[in-house]
Amino acid sequence: MRIVITGANRGIGLELARRYLERGDHVDAGVRNPAAASELAALGQAASGRLRVLACDVEDDASVRAFAAALGDVTVDVLFNNAGVMGKWLSLADLDFEDVLRTFNTNTVGTLRVTSALLPHLRRSTTRKIVNMSSRMGSIADNTSGGAYAYRTSKAALNMASKTMAVDLRDEHFTVIALHPDWVKTDMGGPEAPMTVEDAVAGILALVDRISRTESGGFYHFRGDTIPW
């Protein structure tokens, strides 16, 4: 299979690339600055040409179009829209609206940019899976603590985008899900997170392998539990 992963230079994205390469798959890794992606470069040395590290800034239309063009005429089986930012955690009175817009642009609009640009590649596949990295913090029903306006709203909007993609692409036999990877020890999640990257990605791979078209349009924890919208 051929896997495309955005935000693949660290954390969950990097571990996804590592695991898929270990399985023998081909990986196209989208990162803002390929020259600085040293850990990906190290993976590539042992991957026998199965890894390509390509520039992709999901916040920028031209960068995403160039990324799609650089893929060439390959078939993409699974797309992980993994690139994301946390945004500033500020009170309602102190919100930085430029930061709110940037967070929304990355987490929500960035996913739309990449998916739209890669539709021709995905349509060549019979697998046609799109995995949008969301968060339980985007669940309206689960919000009991408030705060984190930029991050919460961007992920709630991403959930709606995921559901809409699933509806619009249903007749083409796509599987589209919003996925909560748990609170993971990454640069974004911080050192106090209870879940290791390795355990989270093992669960993500197992879910993505078994998820079917009948489950498209759902919001899932990586263990397979449905999360309320």
N, C-alpha and C positions, 0 to 999 in steps of 0.2 A: 504494500500500500504506500501511497504518498500522503504525507501529513504536512500541513502548513500550520505554523505556530507563530503568532505575533507576541511581542514582548518576551522573546525566547532567550534573552541574555542572562537571566538570573531567575532565582526562585522556582516557582512552579513551571514556568515556561522552559527553563533550562533542564529541569528534571524530566519533563515530558519528552524533550528532544533526546536526552540520554536514553530513556527507556525504549523509545521507538527505534532508535538506532541499534540498541542491543537486540531488539527483536528482528532486525534485518530490514526494517522499513526505510523508505526514503523520507528525508525531512527537509523542508524549506523553512528556514528560521528567519523571521522578520525582526529586525532590530533597528533602533535609530542610528547607531553608529557601528557598523560592522568592524571597523578597525579597533574598537575598544572591547569587542566581545571575545576576550582571550580564552574564557572557558569553553565557549562554543568552538573556537578554533582548535583547541586541544581535542575536543570530541571528533572534530572533522578529520584529524590526522589518522584516527583509527577506524574511520567509517568507510573506507574504500570508495570514496566519491559519492556516498549516499547522503551527505549533508551539504546544503548550500546555505550560506549566511548572506542575506540580502538586506539592503537598506529599506526600512519601512517606518515612517513616522505616521502613525494612525491619525494624528491631528491635522495632517496636511493632504489636501486633495491630490496635488501633483505627485507627492511622494508615494501615495497609495497606488495611483495609476501606473507610476514607474515600476513599482513592486510587482503589480499584476503582469506588466509587460515583460519584466525580467524572468518571470516564471516560464515564459514560453508557452508552447502548446501542450503542456503536460496535463495529465489527469490528476485532479486533487480528490482524494477520497474522504479525508476528514480535515475540517478547518477548526482550529482552536483560536477564537478571538479572546486572547489572554492578556493583551496589553491593557494596563490600567494604572490609575493613580488614586491615591487616598484623598487628596484635597486637604484643606485646612479644617481642623475641628474647632470652629468658633461658635460663639453664642449668636442667637438671632440678631441681637443688637450690634454685634461686631463683625458681621459677615463681610468677607472680601469678595465682591461680586465678580471681579475678574477671575479669581480662583474658582468660584462656582462654575463660571462659563467654561473655563479650561477643563475642569473635572468632567463636566457634561460632554464636552467636545471629545475628550479622550475615551471615556468609559462607554458612552452611548453612541454618539455620532461616529466615532472611530470604528466601532463595530459595524455600523451600517455602511461606512465607506468601504471597508475591506470586503465585507460579504458581497456587496453589489459588484465590486470590481472583479471578484473571483468566481462569480456565478458561472461564466462560461467554462472555467476549469472544473468546477464541481459537477456541472451537467454532463461532463464526459464520463463520470463515474457511475457505477451502479450502487455504490455505498451511500454517497451524498449525505454525510453527517456534518452538522454545524453545531459546535459547542461554544456557547457564550458564557464566559466566566462572570458570574454574578456574585451575589453575597446575600446571606440571610438578612443583612442590614437593609436590603432593598425590599424586604417583605413589609407591606403596610400592616398586615394582620399581626405580625410578630414584633412590631415596634412598640415597646413599653418603656424605653429609656430616653427617647428623643435625641436631640443633638445630631451632629455629623450631617448637616444639611446637604452639603455638596455631594458627599459620597452616597448618602441614602437616596437622594432624588435621582442621581445619575444611574444607580443600579435599579431603582424602581422603573425608570424609563427603559432601561435595557431589558428588563423582564417583559415589558409590553412589546418592545421591538421583537424580542424572541418569539413571543406568542403570535405576533402578526406575521413574521417570517414563516412560521410553521403553517399558518392558515394559507398564506399566499402560495407556498411551495408544496402544499399537500398533494396536489394532483400530479406533481413531478416526482413524487415518492422520496422527498427529502425527510430527514429526521433532524429537527432543530430543538435544542434544549437550552434552558438557562441552568447553570450548574453552580452550586455553592460548594467550594472546596474545603470548607471548614476554616477555623482560625489557625493559620499555619505559620510556623517559624520562618518567616521571610523578611526581607528588608521592609516590606509593607506591614506584615503582621506583627513583627517585633519578637524579641527573645522570650517573652512570657507566654506566647501562644502554646497551647497544649499539643498541637499536632506537628509532627515532623514533615518536611517536604516529601521525603521518601514514602511515608505511609499514605499521605494524601494523594500523591500521584499514583501509587499502586491502586488505590481505590477508584480514582478517576479513570484509569485505563480499564479496569474491570467493568465499570459502569458503561463506558463508551463502547466497549466490545459487545456488550449484551443488549444495549438499548435498541429498541426496534421502532419502526415507523408508527406502530400503534401507540407509542408513548411520546410521540413528537408533540411539542407545544407545552411540555411540563416544566416545572421548576423543581429541581432535585438536589438533595444532598448527595455527595459522592457515594454514600453507602446505598443509595437507591430510594431513600425515604422522600416522599413528596413534601415540599415546603409550601405553606399557604401563601397566596399572593398578598 
